[in-house]
């Protein structure tokens, strides 16, 4: 299987709700001879409470159609490229900002 992780032209074939699901999707694609990698999104920056936003499943452009078809059959999802809701992303960003503000306040008060 070719290593595609360094390619610049990868396209999202699907969106997994968590790292475990992403690993399972990649394993299935590899069984069909399709190289895939996962790419984290907002959760990698704001890692509060684990996998909040999910993982993108990236494939080469020439494998996109086959990968989406395979993943759609695997998940039974009509929209395999669905992204996390904006409210989930806003919640993660708000939590990150609140924690950062709390740490700053602790530093200012000398309690940290």
Phi, psi and omega per residue, in radians:
X1 nan 2.311 -3.120
X2 -1.302 2.502 3.084
X3 -1.481 1.973 -3.097
X4 -1.799 0.047 -3.017
X5 -1.067 -0.419 -3.114
X6 -1.597 -0.127 -3.115
X7 -1.200 2.505 -3.130
X8 -1.613 -0.232 -3.028
X9 -1.779 0.368 -3.124
X10 -1.179 2.581 -3.108
X11 -2.176 2.492 3.121
X12 -1.221 2.147 3.086
X13 -1.644 -0.492 -3.110
X14 -2.839 3.058 3.101
X15 -2.291 2.134 3.136
X16 -1.717 2.515 -3.110
X17 -1.224 -0.392 -3.130
X18 -2.720 3.009 -3.076
X19 -1.116 -0.650 -3.133
X20 -1.121 -0.791 3.099
X21 -1.092 -0.686 3.123
X22 -1.077 -0.764 3.119
X23 -1.080 -0.683 3.120
X24 -1.147 -0.749 3.126
X25 -1.090 -0.748 -3.141
X26 -1.122 -0.703 3.125
X27 -1.083 -0.728 3.117
X28 -1.127 -0.789 3.131
X29 -1.058 -0.710 -3.138
X30 -1.139 -0.540 3.059
X31 -1.096 -0.492 3.110
X32 -1.645 0.142 3.100
X33 1.421 0.330 -3.139
X34 -1.868 2.113 3.078
X35 -1.343 2.393 -3.136
X36 -2.575 2.696 3.060
X37 -2.365 2.758 3.070
X38 -1.825 2.600 3.123
X39 -2.357 2.159 -3.133
X40 -1.315 2.764 3.139
X41 -1.985 -2.251 -3.058
X42 -1.062 -0.593 -3.062
X43 -1.072 -0.467 3.128
X44 -1.204 -0.462 3.121
X45 -1.518 -0.731 -3.092
X46 -1.977 1.260 -3.068
X47 -1.462 1.378 3.117
X48 -2.045 1.927 3.091
X49 1.391 0.334 3.040
X50 1.624 -2.629 -3.044
X51 -1.368 1.696 -3.115
X52 -1.623 -0.746 -2.984
X53 -1.756 -0.614 3.092
X54 1.984 -2.903 -3.062
X55 -2.326 2.460 3.032
X56 -1.540 2.431 3.053
X57 -1.761 1.999 -3.038
X58 -1.864 2.400 3.110
X59 -2.364 2.904 3.066
X60 -1.222 2.607 -3.115
X61 -0.947 -0.645 -3.110
X62 -1.219 -0.267 3.136
X63 -1.822 -0.026 -3.001
X64 -1.004 -0.894 -3.073
X65 -1.075 -0.829 -3.141
X66 -1.119 -0.749 -3.123
X67 -1.082 -0.780 -3.138
X68 -1.115 -0.695 3.129
X69 -1.122 -0.790 3.134
X70 -1.100 -0.805 -3.110
X71 -1.192 -0.577 3.100
X72 -1.145 -0.716 3.086
X73 -1.149 -0.665 -3.119
X74 -1.161 -0.802 -3.043
X75 -1.589 -0.347 -3.066
X76 1.231 0.296 -3.078
X77 -1.697 2.240 3.122
X78 -1.263 -0.307 -3.111
X79 -2.211 1.314 -3.054
X80 -1.148 -0.204 -3.126
X81 -1.771 0.246 -3.115
X82 -1.010 2.374 3.132
X83 -1.710 2.837 3.088
X84 -1.095 2.669 -3.133
X85 -1.150 2.664 3.120
X86 -1.094 -0.554 -3.140
X87 -1.152 -0.627 3.097
X88 -1.140 -0.749 3.132
X89 -1.129 -0.765 3.122
X90 -1.093 -0.664 3.115
X91 -1.104 -0.774 3.135
X92 -1.102 -0.785 3.132
X93 -1.124 -0.732 3.118
X94 -1.105 -0.745 3.101
X95 -1.092 -0.757 3.111
X96 -1.061 -0.754 3.132
X97 -1.147 -0.698 3.137
X98 -1.129 -0.754 3.122
X99 -1.122 -0.750 3.120
X100 -1.077 -0.778 3.111
X101 -1.073 -0.736 3.117
X102 -1.069 -0.767 3.121
X103 -1.115 -0.720 3.112
X104 -1.086 -0.771 3.107
X105 -1.081 -0.702 3.102
X106 -1.121 -0.699 3.126
X107 -1.147 -0.721 3.129
X108 -1.106 -0.698 -3.110
X109 -1.426 -0.141 3.114
X110 1.328 0.412 -3.104
X111 -1.691 -0.058 -3.031
X112 -1.784 nan nan
